[in-house]
């Protein structure tokens, strides 16, 4: 009778409906495991072909979106095996980036507030940009892509609150505290023949002691069909890393447009010897839809306890503000 009823109704149980939840979604489960592997072992992705490892690391936090999509599909398929497998990438992403989402700690007694901003050499409103940065009331303001006649506008606008400043080439530092022993920093890669000066080193005399401050703008990278073109940036990062390693002052700050994220192995000469932000994602580029934080603040013998973006200026980068805890 049951057989006849099924025949009369014209319906038969589908393979999908009959499949147990533990066998559905095996492809989704495999993708979840792959995503977890990329997160946990991104250093194992080779850079020998198209610098694929660096390309992955530049956008590594966005693998969290892949996890969200896979979760939605797993729920739609009612796949228990996929849901269990998704615990792996969730754990890996949380380990790598979860701490950045935690609330900022309370300011300490020996904190400095610093601002880093690539102001763009095509900025139509340098005065407005300078005022916006000063409104954050930082101790230090590091700028890149300083070109005449905009440079004189920044100098004039910031002078009342930042009486000390140093500029070398297209990078500069404005400070509420005295600056001494400033010098040009040679981070120019081989093969660049034109005038190119994008680094400086100076000493900031804070109430809490002397700090060696480095301001840098590493070469740009390009994503091409052949992969990530970052050889010049990597070479410049190596030169900068060697300069910081040779620095005799104990406490060092690095502020700059490094054209890379702190997860990118291209910045290993820097991240291997300096502390990066403990809190905050602060994606800074591009302004219209920030995809990555390529504007960085790092420290040696100090902690970058929190980093955040400031409201957009008329640059193609967002400014970032970071709190530095000394000692």
N, C-alpha and C positions, 0 to 999 in steps of 0.2 A: 504494500500500500504506500509506504514512504517513497519507494522507487517510482511508483506511478505518479505520485503527487509531484515529485521533482520534474518528471518528464512533462507532466501537464503544464507546470508553471513555466517551463522553458528556461529555468535558471539552474546553474551548476556552480558549486563553490570554486572560486578562482584559486590559482596557485598562491597569489599574494595573500589572500585571506587565510589560506590554510597554513601558510608558513609560520612557524613559531617565531616569537619576537627575538629569540636568541640567534636566529639565522638570517633575519632581515637586515638590510643595511650594511652588508659586509664591505661594500665599496666605500661607504661613508666612514666606517671604522678604520679602513686602511688610510683614507685621507687624513683622518684625525691623528693617527700614529705618525704619518709623514709630517704633518704640521708640527707635532710635538718634537720630532727629530730635528726639523729645521730650527726651531727655537732653542732647543737644548744644545745642539751640536752645530750651530751656524759657523763656527770656526773651521769645521771640517769641510765646508763647501769650498772648493779650490778657487784661487784667484788667477790661476794660470791661463784660463780662457775667458777673455772678456771681463776679468775682474768680477765674476759673478758673486763671489763671496762678499765683497764690499757692497755690491749693488743690493744684495739681500739685506745686509746689515744696515744700510741706509734707511730702509723702510721696515725694519724688524718689528716695531710695535704694531704695525698694521696687520700682522698675522693674527692679531686678536679679532679682527673683523672676519677672517676666514673661520675662526672658531665659532663666532656668532652665527654665520651662515650655516655651518655644519650642524650646529645645535638646532636651528630651525628645521632643517631637513630631517634630522633624526627624530624630532618630535612629530613631524608630518608623517614619517614612515612608521612611527611607533616602534622604533628599533632600539631594543635594550642594549644590544652589543655596541651600537654606535654611541649611545649615551655613556656607556661605561668607558669606551675608548676615548671619549672627549675629556675625560678627567685628566688625561696625560697632557694635552696642550694647555688646558686651563691651569694646571699646576706649573707648567713650564713658564707660561706668560706671567703668572702671578709672581713667580720667583724672580723673573727678570725685571718686571716693570711695576708690580703691585706696590712696592714701597714708595714709588714716585707719586702715587695717588693719595698717600696718607696726608693728613693735615700738617701744615708747617708747625715746627716747634716754636715756643715762645722766644722772642729775641733775647740774646744774652748780653752781658755787660760789656763785652769786647767785640761787638759786631761792627762790620762795615757794610754799607749798602752800595753796590756798584751797578752801573748800567752799561750795557754793551749794545751798540747799534751800528749797522751798516746803513749810512744815511742816503746812499745812492748818489752817483755823480750826476744824475739827471733830476735831482730833487727840486721841484718848483717852489718850495717854501722852506728854505733852510732856517729862517728865523722862527717860524712856527714849530719846526721840528726841535730846535734848540730849547724853546720854551717848554715844550711838552716833556722833554727829558729832564729839565731842571725841576719841573713840578713834582717829580718823584722824590726829590730831595736826596739824591745819592751823594756819597762821599767822592766817588770817582765816576767819570763818564768817558768811555772809550768809543771812538768813532773811526769808521773806515770810509773810503771813497771820498775823501776830502779833496776838493778841487777848487781852484780860483774861478770866479770871485766868491763862491759860497763860503770858502774858508774864513774870509774876513767877517762874514755875517755871523758864523758860529763864534768866532773870537769875541766879537762885539756883544753879542746877545748873552753869552755865558759869563763874560768877565765880572759882572757885579757879584755873582754868587760863587764863581770859581776863579779866583785870582791867579791860580797857578795852572799853566798848561804847557804841553810840549807837542810839537808836530814834527814828524819826519816822513817825507814823501806824502803818501795819501792816508796815513794813519795818525791819530792824535789821542792824547789823554788830557782831560780836564780834571782838576782836583781842588778840594777845599784845603788840602794840606800841602806843604812845600814839596817841591820836586827837585831832585839834584841828580847829577851823574847820568844825564840822559845821553843815549847814543843810538845811532842807527843800527838796526839789526839786519844782517845779511841773510835773507831766506830766499833769495832769488834762485830759481831752478836753472840748470843748464839749458841752453837752447833759446832762452828769452834774450833777445838782443836789444830791445828797446829800453828806454828809461823805465825802471821798475823798482819802486821802493815801498815796501809794505810791512815794515816791522820796526818797532822801537823798544828800547829797554830804558827804564828810569827807576829811581828810588823814591818811594813815597814815605815821607816822615810823618807817620800817624802818632796820635797820643799814646799808642800802645807799642810803638817801636817801628823800626824801618822795614819796609816791604819792597821787594823787587817786583815791579809791575811790567809785564810784557804785553804789548798790543800788536796784533798781527792780523793780516788778511791773506789767507792762503789762496793759491790759484783755484779758479773755478773748475768744475767737472762737467762733463757732458754725457748724457745717456744716448748711445748710438745703437744702430742695428748690430754692431759687433760687440756691444757691451758697454761697460762704464769706462770712460776715458779719464783716468785720475792719476796718471803717472807723475805729472808735474806737481799736483797737490801732495802726493805721497812724498816726493823728494823734498818739497818745501817743509812738510811736517817733520821729516828727519832732521833737517838743518835746525829747525826751531827746537826740537827735542834735545839736540846736542848742546845748544846754547843754554837751555834751562838746566840741563844736567851739570854744566860747568859753573852755574851761578853760585857765588860764594855766600850770599845772604840766605839765611835759613828759610824765611817765609817768602813765597813767590805766588803772585797772581798772574794768570793768563786770561786776557780778554780779547776776543776776536771773532771775526767771521772766518771760520775754519773750513767752510764748505764741506762739512761732513758731520755725521752724528757721532756720539761718543761710543757707539757700538761698532762703528766701522773700523776694521783693523788697520785702515790707512792712517788713523790717528794713534796707533799703538805707541809710537815714540813719545807721545804726550801722555796718554791715559795710563801708560805703564808706570809713570812716576808722579802723577798728579791726581788729586781727588776731584771727582765730578759731583754734580748736584745729587743730593740725597732725596730731595722732594721736588716734585713739579716736572711736568712734561715740557711745557713752554715751546711748542712748535712755532718756529719763527719765520719760515719761508715756504711758499710765497705769501704775501699779505692777503691776497684774495682768497686763498684756501690753503692754510698752512699744512704742509705735509711732513715737515721734519724740523728739528732744531739744529740748524747749522751755525747759529751764533752761540758761542760757548763761553762759559766762565769756569776756569779750573783753578785749583790751589794746591800748593805744597806747604806742609806744616800748618795747614789751616783747613777748615771744612766749608764747603759750599752747602749750607744747610737747606736752602730753598731757592728755586728759580721760577720766575713767572714772566709772562709777556705783559707789556704795557700797551695802552691803546695805540692803534695804528697812526703813523705819521704819513707824510707824503712820499715815503720810501717804499721800495718793493719788499723790504724786510720789516718784521715787527721788532721793536726794541725789547730786550729782555733785562730784567732786574734780578739781581742775585744777592742774597745775604751771606756774608762771610763771617764765620766765627773763628777768631784767632786763638792760637794756643792749642 
